[in-house]
Amino acid sequence: MREYRAAEGERLDTVIYEAYGTLESDVVAAVIEENKHLLVSSVLSADDMVYLPELETKQDESQAKALWL
C-alpha cells in the first residue's frame, strides 16, 4: 500500500485519479475503504495521509477526471 500526503485543499477524487488514472466505482470504493478517516470533509487538509491500495486498473482517457466540479 502506498501513502500520499495531501496538500491543503486537495480532494480525494483528484488524488484517486492522479494515482490510478480512473474514477471507476470499484477503485473509488477500495480507496474510501482504506481512508474512512478522511470522509468528514470534501476537502483534504495539509498533511492528511491518504492510503492508496495496490489495484490493477485500465486508464480510459475518455473518463471524467473528477467526481465534483
C-alpha positions as CSV (number, residue, x, y, z in Angstrom):
1,M,0.0,0.0,0.0
2,R,1.3,3.4,-0.9
3,E,0.9,6.5,1.2
4,Y,0.3,10.0,-0.1
5,R,0.4,13.2,2.0
6,A,-2.2,15.6,0.8
7,A,-1.8,19.3,0.2
8,E,-4.2,21.8,1.6
9,G,-7.4,22.0,-0.4
10,E,-6.9,18.8,-2.4
11,R,-9.9,16.5,-2.9
12,L,-9.9,12.7,-2.5
13,D,-11.3,12.2,-6.0
14,T,-8.5,14.1,-7.6
15,V,-5.9,12.2,-5.6
16,I,-7.5,8.9,-6.7
17,Y,-7.5,10.0,-10.4
18,E,-3.8,11.1,-10.2
19,A,-2.8,7.8,-8.5
20,Y,-4.9,5.4,-10.7
21,G,-5.9,7.3,-13.8
22,T,-9.5,6.4,-13.3
23,L,-12.6,7.1,-11.2
24,E,-14.2,3.7,-11.7
25,S,-16.6,2.9,-8.8
26,D,-14.6,-0.2,-7.6
27,V,-11.4,1.8,-7.4
28,V,-13.0,4.7,-5.6
29,A,-14.7,2.3,-3.2
30,A,-11.4,0.5,-2.4
31,V,-9.7,3.8,-1.7
32,I,-12.6,5.0,0.5
33,E,-12.5,1.7,2.4
34,E,-8.9,2.4,3.4
35,N,-9.5,6.1,4.1
36,K,-12.7,6.4,6.2
37,H,-10.8,8.9,8.4
38,L,-11.0,11.4,5.5
39,L,-14.7,11.3,5.0
40,V,-15.5,14.1,7.4
41,S,-14.9,16.8,4.8
42,S,-15.0,17.1,1.0
43,V,-11.6,18.9,1.0
44,L,-8.4,17.5,2.4
45,S,-6.2,19.3,4.9
46,A,-2.5,19.8,4.6
47,D,-0.7,16.6,5.6
48,D,-3.7,14.4,5.6
49,M,-2.5,10.9,4.9
50,V,-4.2,9.1,2.0
51,Y,-3.7,5.3,1.9
52,L,-3.6,4.0,-1.7
53,P,-4.1,0.2,-2.0
54,E,-2.4,-1.7,-4.8
55,L,-5.1,-2.1,-7.5
56,E,-5.0,-3.1,-11.2
57,T,-6.7,-0.5,-13.4
58,K,-7.1,0.3,-17.0
59,Q,-6.7,4.0,-17.9
60,D,-9.5,5.4,-20.0
61,E,-8.8,8.9,-21.4
62,S,-12.5,9.5,-22.1
63,Q,-13.5,9.1,-18.5
64,A,-14.2,12.0,-16.1
65,K,-11.2,13.3,-14.2
66,A,-13.2,14.5,-11.1
67,L,-16.4,13.5,-9.3
68,W,-17.2,17.0,-8.2
69,L,-16.6,20.3,-10.1
